Amino acid sequence: MTLGQVASPGGWKPPAGSLPGWNWTPPQGVAPRLDLAPRWVRAWYWTPFLDRYAHMWLWEHGYMEIEPPSA
């Protein structure tokens, strides 16, 4: 992780009904860490139409780098 970055969700709470990492991200954005994710998730991430759920899985399991809310 780069300096100041933390693993998701890192203190952020997405709005109800959103898919974090897909249609909602913190203002500074996110950086998926596919190099750390399981191989099956990396394949899922590149699958059309299903990839949105992979983004959400990555968010929930801490495989995205984000700035904490206080930064």
N, C-alpha and C positions, 0 to 999 in steps of 0.2 A: 504494500500500500504506500501511496505517496504521503508526504508529510501533511497532517491535518485531515486525512481521509480516514473513515471508519467503515466497518462492514454494515450493510443494511440490516435492519431498518435504522439503526443508529440514532434513535430518539425521534424519528419522524413518524407521524401517524397519518396515513393516507385518508382522503375523504371516503365516506361510505359509498359503495357502488363503483369505486374505481378499481382498476387493475394496476397496482403499483409496479413501476418499471416499464409499463406499456403505455397507458394513457394518462398516467400521473407520475411525475418525478418531482423531487425537491427543486427549488428555483435554480440551484447550481448544476443540476443534472446528475446523472449516474454514470458509472463505468462498470459494465459487466465484467466479471473475472471468470471467463470461460476456461482459462488455464487451470483453475482450481476446482471447477465443477466436474461431477461425474461425466463419463463419456456419453452415457445415454441422454443426459441433459443437453450436452453440446449438440447432439444430433437433433433433439427436439427443438432447440433454439433456432435452427435453420429450416424447420418444417413450416411451409406456408399455412396460414390460418390457425395453426395450433401454437405458433411461436409466442403469441401473447400470453398463454398460460405458462410457458417456460420462463418468460420475463418475470411473471409473478412468483413462480417457484424460486427463481434466483434471488429475488428480493426477500422473500420470507425466510430463506435459508442462509442469508448473509453472504451471497456470492456477488454482491454489487458494492462498489466503493462509492461513498457519498461524503459530503461535508456535513458535520453535525449541525443541528439547528442553531447552536450558539455562535457558530463561526461567521 
